[in-house]
Amino acid sequence: MLSKQSVDILIDLVEIKLSAILIQDKDDVREVNKLKHCKNELLDFKKTFSSRNRIGMERAI
C-alpha cells in the first residue's frame, strides 16, 4: 500500500513532467494524455485513501 506522502510525491512528479513536455508530434500528445490519466488515477486514489483514513479514525474514537 502506498502512503499518502508517496502518492503526493507521485502527483508532483507527474505534474512536473506535464509542465516540461513540449508537444511536437502525436506521440507527445499520447504521452500527455497518459500522464493526465495517471494524475487523475492518483488523485482518485488519494481521495479513497483519505476517506478510508477518516473512517478508521472515526472508529477509533
Order of alpha helices (4+ residues) and beta strands (2+ residues): alpha-alpha
